[in-house]
Amino acid sequence: MKALLTCIFCSLISLSLFAQVQKNKNDHFAAIDSVLDQVLSDHHVAGFAVAVVKGNKVIYSKGFGYRDIVNKKPVTPNTLFAIGSSSKAFTASLLGLLRQDGKLTFEDKAVTLLPKLKFYSDEMDNQIILRDLMAHRTGLSRYDLSWFLFNSDNKDSLITRVKYMKPSSPVRMKWYYNNFMYLAQGMIVERLSGKTWEKNIQERFFNPLEMMRSNTDIQTFQRDSNASLPYTVSKDNMIKQIDYYNINGMGPAGSMNSSVNDMANWLKIWLNGGRFNGKVILPIDYISEAASSQMVMDAALPDKHKDIFLSNYGLGWMIGSYRGHYQVEHGGNINGFSANVAFFPTDSLGIVVLTNQNVSKVPTIVRNSIADRLL
């Protein structure tokens, strides 16, 4: 009888604890909903979507505001947004797969892997290796107006412009972000695989990761029935629709379009040693390398915020700290859209935020607001 009473008592305690855990979890997300509704209002955002991954599960996924303001079409977790430079981690990962296949090393000369690529001097041609392209350490600053104002769908035409780019520092001396270096990586993928960058992304990532909503083409994006329109905010806080921008020519640097539900599957492989649903998508050695420091971006000594003390670049990812937690993330901006994709490896937590607001702080604000409550 005593044993039976003990068993009943323990069962009641377990049920009570489970109920309390569920209540705390629900309270967490109720608080997050409230904060994100406030962000939507305070920052005059047309809309945004959020997904949170814990381990290998999506624990939160929601849309806020509108993908089309005039017609009052709401944002959902499946709404498509342009993710801009958050595409870079995909492009670098294709090179990780080619290395696994024995087709290249990250120490190979860039101009050997891509003969169409030429730098400003013979010295640069001889010095710059593939890893330099991946970690933005070539010494070449952005030169973005070269492709943004003089756009082209022709990758060959775009890459020939690199030889006229005068370096701002010697190779590996200083970190400079350069989109052309990711175009070059995509072209290396095409040369060594015999398939377009777009087809590689589809076959190596979208299909196995069940990212069926995602694409790499602006026309496909615009035709989608659940795609967001691009917006900007004027000085008087009026939300105005702007035109889509065709970045197909510079695709490997940032032409991907996706939803937070799809991007959650991408985050899962980074939190689970390269695996998705038990299948290896990326080798664990590449996961570790890409999410580790390859180039110092800034000294980032603790100053105003004592718990922020890291500012480096990996391979297609920015390495930093948030409230003392190791953070791997990359933003993205293209006309009318902003994005942030982040994960905290030691906390097994991933957060993706996509918005239809031009050059917006909202993805970072939302990411940090969620991290504050879940870390």
N, C-alpha and C positions, 0 to 999 in steps of 0.2 A: 504493500500500500504506500509506504514511504517513497519507494522508487517511482511509483506511478505519479505521485504528487510532485516529486522533483522534476519528472519528465514534463508534466503539464506546465509547471512554473517556468522551466527553461524555454518551452515553446512560446509561452506568452511573452517572455522577455525578448525572444528573437523577433516575434511579430512586431512588437513595440519598436524595437531598434530599426527594423526594416521600414516601418511606417515613418519613423523620424528621418531616416536617410532620404526617403522619397520626398518628404515634406521639404527638407533642406534643399534638395535638388530642384524641386519646383519653385521654391522661393528664390533660388539663384537665378533661374531663367525669367521669373516674373520681374525681378529687379533689372535684369538685362533688357527685357522688353521696354521697360519704363525709360531707361537711360537712352536706348537707341531711338525711341520715339522723340525724345527731347533733342537728340542730335539732328534728326530729320528736320525738326522745326528751326533750331538755332542756326543751322548752317545752310538753310534755304536749299536743301537738296531735293531734286526731283524724285530720286529713289535710290535705294541700294539693297543689296542682299548679303546675307551672312551665313556661313556654315562653320561649325566647330567640330573637330574630330578629337576624340580621346582614344588613344590606342588604335584599334582598327574599327571603331564605331563612330558614326555621326551622332552626336548628342544634342545638336541644335542646328536648325536650318530654317531660315525665315527671310521673307522679303518685306521691305518697308517702302512706302510711297508708290510712285508711278513710273512705269517704263514709257508711258505716253500720257503726258499731262492733259492735253486737249481732250482726248477720248477717255480719260480716266481709267486707263488700263493699268492694273496693279503690277508691281514687281513680285515675282514668285522665286523660290529657290531654283527654278529651272529657266528663269529669264536669262537670255544671252547678253553679255557685255563684252566689249573689247578689253583685253587684259594687258595690252601694251607690252612693256618690258618684262612682265612676269612670265613671258614666253621664253626668256633667255635660258632658264633652267632646263627647259625641254630640249633646246638646241644643244647645249653643252652635254646633256645626258646622252644624246645620240652619239656624240664622240666617245663617251664612256663605253657605249655598246660596241662601237667600232674597235676600240682598244681591246675589249674583251675578245672580239673576233680575230685579233691579231693583225688588223689592217693598218694600224698606226700606233705611235706612242705620243704622249703629250710633249715629249722632248724633240720631236721631229721639227725640222725647219718648216715654217709656215709656207714659204714660197715653193718649197719642194712638194708639199702636199697639194698646193693650188698654184700652178705655174702662172695663172692669169693675175695673181696678186703680186704687185710690186710696191715696194716702199720708197721713201724719199731718197734713200742712198743705198749703195751696195753694202755699207756697214750694217744698216738696219736689216737688209735682206739676209745677211749672214748671221745676224744675232737673234732675230725674233723667232721663237719657237711657238708651237701650238698653245702651250700653257699660257704664254704671254697674251695671246688673243683672248683666252677664256677668263683670265683674271684682270683684264684691262691694265696691263703693265707694259704696253708698247712705247709709252711716252707721247702718244698722239692724243690730243684733246678731242672734243666732241665733233667739230666740223658738221654739226647737224643741219645747218642751213643748206649744205651742199645737196642733201637728199630731200629735205623738207620743202624747200622752195623750187628745186629742180628735180621733181619726182620722176620716177621711171619704173615701169614693170620689169625692165630688163636688168637682171642681176649682173650680167657681164658688163653692161654700161656703167652701172653704179660702182663696181669694184675697181674699175680703171682709175677712178678719181683718187684712190688712196695714194698713188705715187706722187701726187701734188701736195700732199699734206705734210707740212713742215712740223717736225716734232717739237713739243714744248719742253721735253726733258730727255735725257738719255734713257735707253731701254732699262726697265726695272728700277728706275730711280724714284719715280713718283707715280701714284695711281691717277689715271685719267680715263674716264668713261668714254667709250667710243662704239657707237652702234655698228659702224662698218666692220669692226672686228667680229661681230656676231653674224653679219652677212657672210663674211669669209668662212666662218665655221660651217654655216649651212651649205655653202658651195663645196666645201671639202666633203661633207656628208654626201652630197649629190655625186661628186666625182668618184668617190670610193665605193659607193653602194650601187651606182647605176640607176638610182631612182631619185625623183625630186625630193627636196626637203619636205614638202607638203605630204607626199605619199609616205615618207619615213615616219613623220609624226603620226599619221593615221594608223599605220600598221604596227608601229612599235609601242605607241602609247594610247591613242584614243580607243582602238579596238580592244586590246587586252584589259584596259582599265575601265571598260564600259562607259567611256565618255562619249556617249552617242549624240549628245547635244552640241558638242564642240566642233569647231572648224577653223580653217586658216585663211578663209577667203572672204573679202568684204561683200561681194555680191551674194554669196550664200548666206552670210550674216543678215543682210538687209531683207532677204526674202523670207526669213524665218518668222513664223506667226507669233513667236514669243520673244522677239528681239527688242532690246531697249533702243529708244532714240537718244541721240547725244545732246547734252545741254551744257550751258554755261550760266554763270551768275553775274549780272551787271553790277556796277558800283552802287546802284540804289536797291540791290538785293532782289532784282527781278530775274526770274528763271527764264532763259531764252533758248530755244532750240537752235542748234547749229548743224552744219553739214557733216556727214561722215567723211573720214579721210582714208583714202586708199593707200595702205602701206604694204601691199602685196609684194612689191619689188624688194623691200627690205624685210620681207617676211620673217627670216630667222631671228631678227632682232626684236620682233614684236607684233606680228600680225594675227596672233591667235585670238579667238573669240570663244567664251565659255560661260558656264553657269556655276554657281557656288556648289551645287550638288555634284557636278562633274569634277570640279577642282578638289572637292573633298576626297575623291578617289585618288587623285594625284598626291595629295598630302599623306594618304595612308601608306604609300610605299616608302616615304621618307621617315615615317614613324615606326615602320615595321621591317627594317633591314632590307628594303627593296622588294618586299613581297606584297602581292595583292591576291586575296582569296587563295592563299597557299601556293601561288605561282610566282617564281622569281621574275620580276620585270627589269630590275636594275641590279648589278652586282653589288654586294655589300661593301667591297673595297672602294667602289666609286662613290657610293652614298657617303661613306666616311670622309673621303677626300674632298668631295664637292662642298660638304657642309663644314669644312675646316678652313682655317685662314691660309690663303695663298698670296695675299698682297695687303700690306697695311694701307688703309684709306686715309686714316687720320690718327693723330696721337691719342685722342679720346681719353685723356686722363680724367679721373673723377673730379668734378668741379661743382657746379650748382647741384647736380643730381649725383650723389655719392655712389649710387648703385648702377650707374651707367659708365662703363669703363672699357668699351671695346668698339672698334670701328674698322673692320677688315672686310676683304672680299674673298669669297671662295671661288667656286666654279659655277657661275650663273646665279649665285646667292650672295647676299650681304650678311656678314657675321657681326652680331652685336650683343648687347646685354639689355635686359629690361628688369628692373627691380632685383638685380642680382642673378637673374636666370639667363642661361645661354639661349640666344635667339638667332634663328636663321630666317631671313626674309628677303623679299624683293618686291618693290613697287612697280607700277606700270602706269603710264600716261600716254594717251593719244586723244586727239580732238574729241572732247565731249565725254571722255571716260577716264576713270582712275581706278587703280586696283592695289591690293596688297595681299600677298600670300606669305604666310609665316608659320613656323613651327618651333617648338621648344623641345629639343630632343630628350633632355633629361627628365622632362615632365610629361612626355608622350602626349603633347597637346599641339593641335594645329588649328589655325584660324585663317579663313579666307574672306575678304570683304571686296565686293565689286560695286561700283557706283557709276551712274550716268552723269556725273558732274566733272567738268573740265578742271584739270590741275587742282585736285581737291585734297584737303587734309583729312577728309572724312574717313577713308580707309584706315589710316593710322590711329585716329581718335577712337574709332569703333574697336579696332584690334586691341588697343591698350585698355579700353573700358572693360572688354570681356576678359582679358588676361588678369586685370585687377581682381576680378571676382572669382576666377577659377584656379589661379595659381596658388 
